[in-house]
Amino acid sequence: MQMNGRNALVFVLTAMLLVGLAGCGSDAPPEDSSPRADSEAANSTGMPLELEDGASISFFAKDLEGPRDLVLDSKGTILVSTPRQGKVLALPDKNNDGASDETVTVAEGLNLPHGLAFDPSDETKLYIAETDQVAVYDYDPPSFSVTGKRKIADLPSRGVHFTRSLLFMPAPDQDRLLISVGSSCNVCYEEDQRRARILVVDVDGGAVETFASGLRNSVFMAVRPGTGEIWATEMGRDLLGDDVPPDEINIVREGGDYGWPVCYGKNVHDDDFDPNPTSDDPCGGKTPSHIDIQAHSAPLGLAFFPERGWPAEYEGDLAVAYHGSWNRSVPTGYKVVRFELDSDGGYKGFRDMITGWLESAGDYVGRPVDILFDGGGTMFISDDYVGVVYRVSTPGARSRATDHISVR
């Protein structure tokens, strides 16, 4: 009997109770699609997930409604946004057993909250990006509560892409907050020049300005350790078929124009949208992608592997969550991928790290969203379809309580 994704998930979870648990570009190398693991022994979720050698996966938090962005507070507690609920939640693990003890509401009554960030110079300041604004709150770690909301930026509301994500720039510019705003459409020329770009604002006061443009929907951003580089995932447009245009990973530099809506990938002109370009070189001056990804993979959260907690060959590599396709004839994505990078951030290849959310019949049982590493090397992944946060570790990963530095 063939089951859709939701029915398959119900079947898997029912089985758990019964046993007592009460898109690659043309320049990319062939995919290694067979994770190397005794996945049954390494997987306590009851879901059909497979992992690379040495990694194990479990549920850190369950019964959440559409969890998205993850961040660590100064005491090592995970906070998560749930846009559909209009909430930000805390997931404390007070006994440090690898699972949250409770779900605590930090803030509620918000307008599609998504991005979360703590001020690196004052970790009692929590920034929350709603679809129409960014505000800062006074955050109290012991009580997981906020007070004193102060708006620092107005944003265009909703659109096809409603999420707004946040990232503080590294020193010496750590008073500058990046805000990612997706396009209002699949492909178009935007009337509101705050859309389809990454904005920046000085949190000590100042106007919201453009940091980089031509970015259709860069939902998540991360700083590459030791370099100050801003890396971002990017979703390409729809309705050009199964394999065009590629999704992307970009190194985002101030003042850069990354091509949308006229160009995509390695500065390929979009003849469908722009059949009569006004220039002989319509992609001239645009910044090409750093890495092309299989179209419709829907890359979201990204994080660089830390020095601790993982095999040496992982250090400096990039983990990316593929949320998965919605309009591809053969579904793709629904996995976590490790991009192998050289010491300069150059792309060497990629491996499937966690698979199994997409079943062979094309149904899916989960959709990974964001990725967060704690200071001990433990990885956390949100899943807005199942409503959980997964915990992924290797034998070398230390307890979360020993170190609270997050790597995004």
N, C-alpha and C positions, 0 to 999 in steps of 0.2 A: 504493500500500500504506500503510495507516495504522499508525503506530508509537506505542507508549507512550513516556512521557517518558524512561525509561532507555535503550530501544533507539534513540530519536532522538539521545540524547547520544552513544551509542557510534558511531552513523553519522557524526555531526559530527566527533568526535575522530579517527575513522578517515580521514576526508577530509583532516583537518589533516596527518596523517602522510604521506598520499600526495602532498601538495604540498610536502613537504620541511620540515615543522615539527617531524622526527625525535626590611471592608468599609465611596457618598457619602450622608450624611444629607440630609434634605429641605431643609436650609438651604444646601446646598452648590451652587455654580454648575455648569453642565454641564462635563463633563470634556473637555479638549483632549487627545485620545488619539493624536495624530500627531506624534511627535517630529520636529524640524526639522533633519535632518542628512544628510550624505552618509555614512551609517553604515558602508558597506563600507570606505571609506577610513579611518574613525576607529576601526575595530574590528579588532584583531589576534588575537582569541581563537579565531576560527573558529566561534564560536557566533552564532546569528541575532539579535544584539543591535542595537538602534537607540538613538541618543543625540541629545540636543538639540545645536543648532549649536555648533561649536567644541570639543566635548568628545571625548576619545579614551579607549578602554578597552583594557586588556591584562591578562594574568595576572601578578600579582605573586608569588604562590606557588601551587604545585599539589601534588597527591598528598597532601592532608591528609584526615583522617577527621572529618567533621562539624565544621568550624571554626565558632565562634560569636562570643564577645565579643573585641573588639580594644582594645588599649591601647598607648600609646607609652611606652618607658622614657626615662630622662633623656638618653640618647645618641641617641635617635631610632629605636631598633629596635622593630619591632612585635612584641608578644606576643599570642598567641591561645589561647583555651581550646578544648579538644576533649573535651566531656563523655563521649562514648562510649568514648574511650580512657582517661579518667581522667587527662588530662595538661594541662599548660600548656606551650606551645611558643614559642620565639623564632624570628623570621624575619629574620635579618640581611641587609642589602644592603651589604656592605662596599665594593664597587666603585662603588656609587651609580649603577647602570645601570637602575634601575627594576624590578628583579626580585630576589627573595631568593636568596642564594647557597647556603643550606643550611637545614635544619630542625633546631633544637637543642632537646632536652627540658630545660625549666626545672624542672618538678616533675611527678611521676607517682605512681601508686598512690592517686589521689584519688577521692572519691565524687561522681561527676557534677559536676565543677567547671564553673562558668560565669562568674560575675562576676569582673572583675579591676579593681583600682584601685591607683595609687601614692599614697602619702601626700603631699599638696602641700607639707607643711612638712619632709619628709624623704623624698626620692625613692629612697632605698635600702630603704624599707619597702614591700613588695608585699603587698597584701591579696587573698586568693583566697576566693571564696564557693563552697563545696561545697553539696550539697543539704541537708546537716544541720548545717552550721557555717560560720563565717567565721574565718579564721586569718590572722595576719600573719607574714611571713617577712623575713629579711635578704636583700636581693637584690644581687648583684654584676654590674654591667653588662658588664664585659669578658668574663666567663666565662659569662654568662647562667645563673647558678646561684643557688640559694637554700639558706639554712641557718636553723636556729633557729626552727622553727614554734611559734607561740604562739596558742592559740585565744582569740578575744575575744567570740564569741557562739555559743550553741546555737540551732539552727533546727529547725522541724518537717521531717521527712524526706519526700522524694518527693511523693506525691499526683499528681493528674492533671497538675498543673503543677510539674515538679521543679526548674526553673531558679531560681537566686537571683542577683540582680544588684546591683551596688554603684555608689555615686556619693558622692564627698565633697562636702559643701556648700561653697559659696564663702565667702570671708572676710566677716565676722569669725568664722564658725562652722565653719571648715575642719577642726576636730578632731572634727566630727560626721560619721559615716558612715551613709549611707542604704542600706538593704537591702530589696530588693523580693522579696516572697514571694507567689506565686500561690495560688489556691484549690486545695483538695483534690478538687474536684468540678466538674461543669458549672454547676450552680446549687444552692445549699443554704445552710442556716445552719451556719456553722463552729463546731465544738466547741473547736478550738484557736484562740484569739484572736490568734495570731501570723500566721494565714493570711489571704490576700486583703487585704493591706495593704502599706504601705511602713513599715518599722521604722527606728529610728535608734539608734545607740549612740555614746557618747563613746569614742574609741579610746584615750584615756588612762586609761580605767577607768570603769565604770558599768554600769547595767542596760540591757538592750535594752527599748526603749519603742516605742509606736506613734507614728508621725509622721502618717500619714493612713490612713484605712480606706475600706471599700467599693470596693476596687479588685480586680476579679476576677483580672486577670493583667497587671500593668504590667511587662513583661519588661525594658524599657530606659528609662533616664532621662537627661536632659541639662540643663545649666544654660544659660539664655538669656544670652548675653554682655551685660555691662553692667547687668544687672537683678537678678541673684541668684535669678531665678525658676527653679523646678524644673518642667520639662516631662516628661511621660511618655506613652508609647503605652499603649493599653489594649485588650484583646481582649474583645469582648462574648460572651455565652453562645451556645450552639448550640441547635439543634432547635426554632427558632421560624420556620423558613422561610428563603428566600434573602436577604431584605432587612431582617430585624429580628432582634436589635437592631443598631444601628450599632456598629462599632468606634469608638474615640475617641482624641483627643489631649487630655490634661488639663494644666492648670497646677496643680501639687500644692502645697497650702499646709498648713502644720502645723495639725493638729486638724481638717482637713476630712474630711467623709464623702461619698464620691463615689457612693453609692447602691446598689451591688451588695449583696445579690441582689434587692432589692425594686424598684430604679429603674435606668434606663439613659438614656444620651444626655442630652437637654435635660430631665432630670427626668421622663421618661415612666415611668409605673407598670407593672410587670411583672404583668399580670393573670393570666398563665398560672401563674406561680409563687406569686403572692400573691392568690388570687381573693377572699379575704374580709379585706381590710385592717382593722386595728383602729383606724385613724384616718381621718378624712375627707380628710386631706391626707398620704398616706403618704410623699410625696417632700418634704414640708416640712422645711427645714433641711439638705437634701442639696445638694451642689455639682454643678451641671450640667457637662457636657463643655464644653471650649473649642471643639473642632472635632469634628463627626461625620464618620465615614468609612464608605464602603460596607461593609455587613456581610460578615464572613468574609474581609476583606482580610488579616487577621492582621498588623497593623503591629508591627514589632519595632524595630530600631535607628533612632535619630534623631540628627541633628547639625545645628547651625546653620552656615550658610555663613560663612566667615571674611572678613575685609576684603581679604585678598590671594588672588590666584590665579584669581578668577572675575570675570565681567563685573559692573559696578557694580550692576546691577539684582538680582543674586543676594544681595548682602550683607544679612545679617540674616534671610534666608529659611531655611526648615527643610527638610532632606532626610529622608525616611522610607522605610525598606525594608519593602515588603509581602511577607511570606513566602509568602502565597497560601492559598487556601481548600482545605479537605479534604472538606467536606460540603455544598457548594453545587451545585445542579443544573447551573448554568452557571459554570464556574470563574472566579474573579476574583483579582486581586492579582498576585503574581509580577513585581514591578517596583519601581523607585525613583521616588518622587514628590517634586516640589518644591512646598512650600506657600509661597505668596506672602503675606508679612506686612507690615503697616504699621509705622511706627516705634514704636508702642506694643504690638506683638505681635498686633494685630488681624488677623483672617483676611480676606484679599482674594480668594483663589482658589487653584487648584492646576494644575500641569502635569505630565504624565508626563515624567520626565527620562530614564530608561533602561527600555526595554521589550524584549520578545523572548524572555524566559524562558518565557512562556506562548504556545504555538502556537495557530493558528486552530482546530485540531481538538480543543482542550481539553487536550492533553498538555503537560507542562512539561519543560524541560531545565535548570532551575536554580531555586534558592530563596534570594534574598538575605536576609541576617540582620542584621548590624551594619554601621554606617557610622562611619568615623573620618576626620577631616581632620588632616593634619600642618600645621606652621606655615607651610609654603610654599603651602598651598592644595590639595595633592594629596589626593584622596579615595580611601579604601580601603574595600572592601565584602567581607565574608565571605559564603560560599555553602556551606551545610552539606549540600546535595544533590550538587553537583559536586565538593566538596572542594577549593575554591580560595579565594584572596583576590584580588580584582580591584583594579587600579590605574586610577583615572579622573582625568584632568587636562585642562586647557585650555592653550593656548599661553602664558598668563600665569603658570602654576604653576611655582614654583621647585623646585630640587632639594631632596629631603628633608634632605640633609646641611647645608643652610644655616640651618635653624631647627627646633627640636624641640618647639615648643609645640603641644600637641594641643588641638583644639576639639571638645568632646563635647556 
